[in-house]
């Protein structure tokens, strides 16, 4: 027998019909799930200015697959009281084709003909808004057909639409081309306290809001007479995630992979993720009903199907869960957690520990409906399974001590805020740590001496390098309560302090590089694997080495221990002078 509640939840899946954007229709289900985002506000303001100008305009609504472009266009067309798209033709490059026999670039060239080089300056007041993936846009303007759209290509290049860094976005007076880019926005915002997650909170809250206007909650209530109701892990997962604290835990995990893995997370990804932490892909209603009388089998299946286990225990449920699995709390070594693990596995009756972990959650029902207190203490395989569940559950409840990894992520987020709010001077500690990492990349020597060649078997070759920060003096944006548009990578710039017209070198620092530089500050030495992983930083170090004085002076230091001397070659007015010190 199929479960009506799970059938309703399945609408959240990427594979469902409901998840596919379509600009020609907008049903009540999509309307219910709609959440106002900053990009909608930006697009609305842009559309108003275009309508006021009444000029011929092509609006590029850019982004990645599944990020909500089609949904937003459909919403503004069918459910917006301001009717901002009434004067626009809508075109979705992912779903529309004028003829099956045409290639994508032929189709785009045909639909965009009013904006090719021959026609774009003819002000016939024609207006089009096109939802297009960045990859498709790039392929088109670089294609043979795209050669007829050089003005469009120039606009894309000048506005750095493909750049990973944020550019000023505003209405361009007298321009036929305008754009709004989903890729400029993250699923969270930055503020002085850390991050803002209003969008994710509202989106996830739509699934768990306790009101009959919510189709998921309505189905949950209507299904309360199910024979498995009191022992159903799916229902208990839904109840568990109805708590905003537990929702916040999921949100933090999403933010973590966005920052650490530079993962693009779309609205469709989030909704699919919610389904996958509610319903195990192998969940079988009939099977669960059959095994409820066998405590060992039922406990094994039930715990396997719970949200804390669905997050980490299984591969390839979804790409987002695959990313989250890498940061499983069980992979973190902490003295307190190690002591708790030893204590847990020494007990034959785990009633108190299990009760402590599950208090305030629907999972506590297992203490009264099964013999988990004893079975979880004596069945070795089940005991290991229960332990993993307990630790992950406690993490989601927020009762575990904060880890070093969590503190480092918090520091990175704060640094992102400083840079994006114009408080560049507060990055002094990061600049100091990065300079130290540069100077010590191939060995630690004097503070202003860097190794420029370590390939010689007998000597390190060094040069003097006076390296200083060259911070960005950009406008301060502290008038914003939250920063909406930003890159999740940092930009650092250094200069040669001794040159009359100093050159600068810039490095893009993601979380992985930030993590390694922080470790080097505390004495860590980079390995060959580190250097293979951070090739951009290797290239940056080589660029910075060019700032040094190797043309005028180099120093050789013997690699053999116990050899306490230096050899210098220094350029003088009479040629190179050789010294042994």
C-alpha positions in Angstrom: 0.0 0.0 0.0 1.4 3.4 -1.0 1.7 6.1 1.6 -0.1 9.3 0.8 2.1 11.4 3.0 5.3 10.1 1.3 3.6 10.7 -2.1 3.1 14.3 -1.1 6.7 14.7 0.1 7.9 13.2 -3.2 6.9 16.4 -4.9 10.1 17.9 -3.4 12.3 15.6 -5.4 14.3 16.8 -8.4 12.7 13.9 -10.4 9.2 15.1 -9.7 7.1 16.9 -12.3 6.5 19.7 -9.8 10.2 20.5 -9.6 10.6 21.4 -13.3 10.3 25.1 -14.0 7.8 26.2 -16.7 7.3 29.8 -17.6 3.9 29.0 -19.2 2.1 27.9 -16.0 2.3 28.4 -12.3 0.1 26.2 -10.1 -0.9 26.5 -6.4 1.9 24.2 -5.3 4.6 26.3 -6.8 2.9 29.4 -5.5 2.9 28.0 -2.0 6.7 27.2 -2.2 7.6 30.6 -3.5 10.0 32.6 -1.2 11.0 36.2 -1.8 14.8 36.4 -2.5 17.0 39.5 -2.9 17.4 38.7 -6.6 13.7 39.0 -7.1 13.8 42.4 -5.6 16.7 43.3 -7.9 14.9 42.0 -11.0 11.7 43.9 -10.0 13.5 47.2 -9.7 15.2 46.6 -13.1 12.0 45.7 -14.8 10.3 48.9 -13.5 13.1 51.1 -14.9 12.9 49.3 -18.3 9.2 49.8 -18.4 9.5 53.5 -17.6 12.2 54.0 -20.3 10.1 52.0 -22.9 13.3 51.3 -24.8 14.1 48.1 -26.7 15.7 45.7 -24.1 17.0 42.2 -23.7 17.2 41.1 -20.1 19.5 38.2 -19.4 18.4 36.3 -16.3 21.6 34.3 -15.8 22.6 31.5 -13.5 23.0 27.7 -13.1 20.6 24.8 -13.6 17.9 24.6 -11.1 18.6 27.8 -9.3 15.1 29.2 -9.9 15.2 31.3 -13.1 12.2 29.7 -14.7 10.3 29.6 -11.4 10.9 33.4 -10.9 9.8 34.2 -14.5 6.7 32.1 -14.2 5.9 33.6 -10.8 6.2 37.2 -12.1 4.1 36.3 -15.2 1.3 34.5 -13.4 1.2 35.4 -9.8 2.6 39.0 -9.5 0.1 41.7 -8.7 2.3 44.4 -10.4 2.2 42.6 -13.8 5.8 43.6 -14.5 6.3 41.2 -17.3 3.2 42.1 -19.3 5.2 44.0 -21.9 8.0 41.3 -22.2 8.3 38.2 -24.2 9.6 35.4 -22.1 12.2 32.9 -23.3 13.6 30.0 -21.4 16.6 28.6 -23.3 16.5 25.3 -21.3 12.9 24.3 -22.3 12.0 26.0 -25.5 13.0 25.3 -29.1 11.6 26.7 -32.3 12.3 23.5 -34.2 13.7 20.1 -33.2 16.1 20.0 -36.1 17.9 23.2 -35.0 21.0 23.2 -32.8 21.0 25.3 -29.6 23.0 28.1 -31.2 20.8 28.2 -34.2 17.7 28.3 -32.0 19.1 31.1 -29.9 20.3 33.1 -32.9 16.8 32.9 -34.3 15.0 33.9 -31.1 17.5 36.7 -30.4 17.5 38.0 -33.9 16.0 41.4 -32.8 19.2 41.9 -30.8 21.9 40.9 -33.3 24.4 43.4 -34.6 22.1 44.3 -37.5 18.9 44.9 -35.5 19.7 45.8 -31.8 19.8 49.6 -32.4 16.4 49.6 -34.0 14.2 51.0 -31.2 11.0 49.2 -31.9 10.3 49.0 -28.1 10.5 45.2 -28.2 11.4 43.7 -24.8 12.5 40.2 -24.0 13.6 38.5 -20.8 15.6 35.3 -21.3 16.5 32.7 -18.6 19.8 31.3 -19.6 22.5 29.2 -17.9 25.9 30.8 -17.9 27.5 27.9 -19.8 24.9 28.1 -22.5 25.4 31.9 -22.8 29.2 31.5 -23.1 28.9 28.7 -25.7 26.5 30.9 -27.7 28.5 34.1 -27.9 31.7 32.1 -28.7 29.9 30.0 -31.4 29.9 30.8 -35.1 26.3 32.0 -34.9 27.3 34.2 -32.0 29.6 36.2 -34.2 26.6 38.2 -35.3 26.1 39.3 -31.7 29.3 41.2 -31.0 27.4 44.0 -29.2 25.9 41.4 -26.8 29.3 39.8 -26.3 30.9 43.2 -25.6 28.2 43.8 -22.9 28.8 40.4 -21.3 32.6 40.9 -21.2 32.4 44.5 -20.0 30.1 43.5 -17.2 32.2 40.5 -16.3 29.1 38.2 -16.1 31.3 35.1 -16.1 33.5 36.4 -13.3 33.5 34.7 -9.9 33.9 38.1 -8.3 31.1 40.6 -7.7 30.7 43.5 -10.1 28.5 46.5 -9.6 25.0 45.7 -10.8 22.6 48.4 -11.8 20.4 49.6 -14.5 22.5 50.8 -17.5 21.0 53.9 -19.0 20.6 53.8 -22.8 21.7 50.2 -23.0 19.7 47.7 -25.0 21.2 44.9 -22.8 20.5 44.4 -19.1 21.1 41.5 -16.8 20.5 39.9 -13.4 22.7 37.0 -12.3 21.7 34.3 -9.8 25.3 33.4 -9.5 26.0 36.7 -7.8 23.9 35.5 -4.8 24.6 32.8 -2.3 21.9 30.9 -0.3 23.0 32.9 2.7 24.0 36.5 3.5 26.9 38.0 5.5 26.5 40.3 8.5 28.6 41.4 11.5 27.4 38.5 13.6 28.2 35.8 11.0 25.6 34.7 8.4 22.0 35.4 7.6 19.9 32.4 6.4 16.5 33.9 6.1 16.0 32.5 2.6 16.8 28.9 3.6 14.8 29.3 6.8 11.8 30.4 4.9 12.1 27.8 2.1 12.6 24.9 4.5 10.0 26.3 6.8 7.5 26.0 4.0 7.8 22.2 4.2 7.3 22.0 8.0 5.0 25.0 8.8 2.2 23.6 11.0 -0.8 25.0 9.2 -3.4 23.4 6.9 -2.3 25.9 4.1 0.9 23.8 4.0 0.1 20.7 1.8 2.8 18.6 3.5 1.5 19.3 7.0 -2.0 18.7 5.8 -1.1 15.3 4.4 0.8 14.6 7.6 -2.3 15.2 9.6 -4.6 13.4 7.3 -2.3 10.3 7.5 -2.4 10.2 11.3 -4.6 7.1 11.2 -1.9 5.0 9.4 -1.3 1.6 11.1 2.4 2.4 11.3 1.9 5.9 12.6 3.4 5.5 16.0 6.4 3.6 14.7 7.1 5.3 11.4 10.5 6.8 11.0 9.4 9.1 8.1 6.7 10.7 10.3 9.2 11.0 13.2 11.7 12.6 10.8 9.1 15.1 9.8 8.3 15.9 13.4 12.0 16.1 14.2 12.7 18.6 11.5 9.7 20.7 12.4 11.8 22.1 15.2 13.6 25.3 14.0 16.8 24.3 15.9 17.1 21.1 13.9 16.3 23.0 10.6 19.1 25.4 11.5 21.4 22.4 11.8 20.6 21.4 8.2 21.0 25.0 7.1 24.5 25.2 8.7 25.5 22.0 6.9 24.4 23.5 3.5 26.3 26.7 4.2 29.4 24.6 5.2 29.6 22.8 1.9 28.9 26.0 -0.1 31.9 27.6 1.6 34.3 24.7 1.9 33.5 23.0 -1.4 32.4 26.1 -3.4 29.3 24.1 -4.2 26.5 25.8 -6.1 23.3 24.9 -4.2 20.1 25.7 -6.0 16.5 25.9 -4.7 15.8 22.6 -6.4 18.9 21.1 -4.6 17.6 22.3 -1.2 14.1 20.8 -1.7 15.5 17.6 -3.0 17.8 17.5 0.0 14.9 17.9 2.4 13.1 14.9 0.8 16.2 12.8 1.0 16.7 13.4 4.8 13.1 12.6 5.4 12.6 9.4 3.3 15.2 6.7 2.8 15.2 5.5 -0.9 14.6 2.0 0.2 11.8 2.8 2.7 9.1 0.1 2.3 5.8 0.6 4.2 4.8 -3.1 4.0 8.2 -4.3 5.2 8.1 -1.9 8.2 4.7 -3.2 9.1 5.9 -6.8 9.0 9.0 -6.3 11.2 7.5 -4.2 14.0 7.1 -7.2 16.2 10.8 -8.1 15.9 12.7 -5.5 18.0 16.2 -6.2 16.5 15.1 -6.0 12.9 12.8 -3.1 13.5 15.4 -1.1 15.4 18.0 -1.7 12.7 15.6 -0.6 10.0 14.1 2.3 11.9 17.5 3.9 12.9 18.7 3.4 9.3 15.8 5.5 8.2 16.2 8.4 10.6 17.4 11.9 9.5 20.7 11.9 11.5 21.7 8.6 9.7 20.4 9.7 6.2 22.7 12.7 6.4 25.9 10.7 6.7 25.4 6.9 6.4 24.7 6.4 2.7 26.4 7.3 -0.6 24.9 8.7 -3.7 21.5 9.6 -2.3 22.1 13.0 -3.7 25.2 15.2 -4.6 24.5 17.5 -1.8 24.4 14.7 0.8 27.6 13.3 -0.7 29.3 16.7 0.0 27.9 16.9 3.6 29.1 13.3 4.4 32.7 14.5 4.2 32.1 16.6 7.3 30.5 13.9 9.5 31.1 14.7 13.2 32.3 11.2 13.7 35.3 12.0 11.5 36.4 14.6 14.0 38.7 13.5 16.9 37.9 15.1 20.2 39.0 14.1 23.7 35.5 14.5 25.1 33.9 12.5 22.3 36.5 9.7 22.6 35.7 9.4 26.4 31.9 9.3 25.6 32.5 6.5 23.0 34.4 4.4 25.5 31.7 4.8 28.1 28.9 4.0 25.6 30.5 0.8 24.4 31.2 -0.4 28.0 27.5 -0.3 28.9 25.1 -3.2 28.6 22.1 -1.0 29.3 22.1 2.2 27.3 18.7 3.5 28.5 20.0 6.7 30.2 22.4 7.7 27.3 19.7 7.0 24.7 17.1 8.9 26.7 19.5 11.9 27.2 20.2 12.0 23.4 16.6 11.6 22.2 14.8 13.8 24.8 12.9 16.5 23.0 12.7 14.5 19.8 10.2 12.0 18.5 12.9 9.3 18.5 12.5 8.9 22.3 9.5 6.7 21.5 12.0 3.8 20.9 12.6 3.6 24.7 8.9 2.7 25.2 8.1 0.8 22.0 11.2 -1.4 21.8 13.8 -3.1 24.0 16.5 -0.7 22.8 18.0 -0.2 26.3 19.2 -3.8 26.4 19.4 -4.7 22.7 21.4 -1.6 22.0 23.9 -2.6 24.7 24.3 -6.3 23.8 24.0 -6.6 20.1 27.4 -5.5 18.9 26.4 -4.5 15.3 23.3 -2.7 16.5 25.2 -1.1 19.3 27.7 0.5 16.8 24.8 1.7 14.7 23.0 3.2 17.7 26.2 5.0 18.8 26.5 6.7 15.4 22.9 7.7 15.6 23.3 9.1 19.1 26.3 11.2 18.3 24.9 12.6 15.1 21.6 13.4 16.8 23.3 15.2 19.6 25.2 17.3 17.0 21.9 18.2 15.3 20.5 19.2 18.6 23.5 21.5 19.2 24.6 19.9 22.5 28.1 18.8 21.4 31.1 21.0 22.2 32.2 23.3 19.3 35.1 21.9 17.3 38.3 23.5 16.0 37.0 23.0 12.5 33.8 24.9 13.4 35.8 27.8 14.9 37.9 28.0 11.8 34.9 28.2 9.5 33.4 30.9 11.7 36.7 32.8 11.4 36.6 32.5 7.6 33.0 33.8 7.5 34.0 36.8 9.6 36.9 37.5 7.2 34.5 37.3 4.2 32.4 39.9 5.9 35.3 42.2 6.6 36.4 42.1 3.0 32.9 42.5 1.5 31.9 45.3 3.9 35.0 47.4 3.1 36.8 46.7 6.4 40.0 45.6 4.7 42.2 46.8 7.5 40.7 44.1 9.7 42.4 41.5 7.5 45.9 42.3 8.9 46.2 39.0 10.7 45.3 37.1 7.6 47.8 39.1 5.5 50.5 38.4 8.1 49.8 34.7 8.0 49.7 34.6 4.2 53.0 36.5 4.0 54.5 33.9 6.4 53.2 31.1 4.2 54.7 32.7 1.1 58.1 33.1 2.7 58.1 29.6 4.2 56.6 27.8 1.2 59.8 26.0 0.4 61.5 26.2 3.8 61.8 28.5 6.7 64.6 31.0 6.7 65.0 34.7 7.8 61.8 36.8 7.9 62.6 38.7 4.6 64.4 35.8 2.8 62.6 33.4 0.5 63.8 30.2 -1.1 63.7 30.6 -4.9 65.1 27.1 -5.8 65.3 24.0 -3.6 66.1 21.6 -6.5 69.8 21.6 -5.8 71.0 18.6 -3.8 73.5 20.6 -1.7 72.1 24.1 -1.4 69.0 26.1 -0.9 69.0 29.2 -3.2 67.6 32.3 -1.5 66.8 35.9 -2.2 65.8 38.9 -0.2 62.1 39.9 -0.6 60.5 42.9 1.1 56.8 42.0 0.7 54.0 44.2 2.0 50.2 44.0 1.8 48.5 46.2 -0.9 45.0 46.3 0.5 41.9 47.3 -1.5 40.5 50.7 -0.7 37.0 50.2 -1.8 33.8 51.9 -0.7 32.4 50.8 2.6 29.0 49.1 2.5 28.3 49.0 6.2 25.0 50.8 5.6 23.7 47.3 4.6 22.3 45.2 7.4 23.2 42.1 5.4 25.5 41.8 2.4 23.5 40.1 -0.3 26.0 39.8 -3.2 29.5 38.5 -2.6 32.0 35.9 -3.6 32.8 33.1 -1.2 36.6 33.5 -2.0 38.8 36.1 -0.6 41.2 38.4 -2.6 44.5 39.3 -1.2 47.1 41.5 -2.8 50.8 42.1 -2.1 53.5 44.5 -3.4 57.2 44.8 -3.4 58.1 47.4 -0.7 61.4 48.5 -2.1 60.4 49.3 -5.8 59.8 53.0 -6.7 56.7 51.9 -8.7 55.8 48.7 -6.9 54.2 45.8 -8.8 51.3 43.9 -7.2 50.3 40.3 -7.2 46.8 39.0 -6.3 45.8 35.7 -4.9 42.3 34.2 -4.8 41.9 32.4 -1.5 39.2 29.8 -1.0 38.5 28.0 2.3 40.9 25.2 1.6 43.8 27.5 1.1 42.7 29.6 4.1 42.8 26.4 6.2 46.3 25.5 5.1 47.7 29.0 5.6 46.2 29.0 9.1 47.9 25.6 9.8 51.2 27.0 8.5 50.9 29.9 10.8 50.9 27.3 13.6 54.0 25.5 12.3 52.6 23.2 9.7 54.9 22.4 6.7 53.2 22.0 3.3 53.6 18.6 1.6 53.9 17.6 -2.0 50.1 16.8 -1.9 49.4 20.3 -0.6 51.4 21.8 -3.5 49.6 19.7 -6.0 46.3 20.8 -4.5 47.1 24.5 -4.4 48.7 25.0 -7.8 47.3 28.6 -7.9 49.2 29.4 -4.7 52.3 27.8 -6.2 52.0 30.1 -9.2 51.3 33.1 -7.0 54.5 32.4 -5.0 56.5 32.2 -8.2 55.0 35.6 -9.3 55.9 37.1 -5.9 59.5 35.8 -6.2 59.9 38.1 -9.2 59.6 41.0 -6.8 62.8 40.0 -5.0 66.4 41.0 -5.6 67.9 37.8 -7.1 69.3 39.9 -10.0 71.4 41.7 -7.5 72.1 39.2 -4.8 71.5 35.5 -4.0 72.4 33.4 -1.0 73.2 29.7 -0.8 72.7 27.8 2.4 73.9 24.2 2.6 71.3 21.5 3.2 73.7 19.2 5.1 73.2 19.5 8.8 76.1 20.9 10.8 77.3 23.1 7.9 77.1 26.5 9.4 78.0 28.9 6.6 76.4 30.9 3.8 77.6 31.8 0.3 76.5 35.1 -1.2 76.8 36.4 -4.8 76.2 40.1 -4.9 76.3 42.5 -7.8 78.6 45.5 -7.4 79.9 48.2 -9.7 82.8 46.0 -10.5 80.8 42.8 -11.2 79.6 40.0 -8.9 81.3 39.7 -5.5 81.5 36.2 -3.9 81.5 35.9 -0.1 81.5 33.0 2.4 80.1 33.9 5.8 
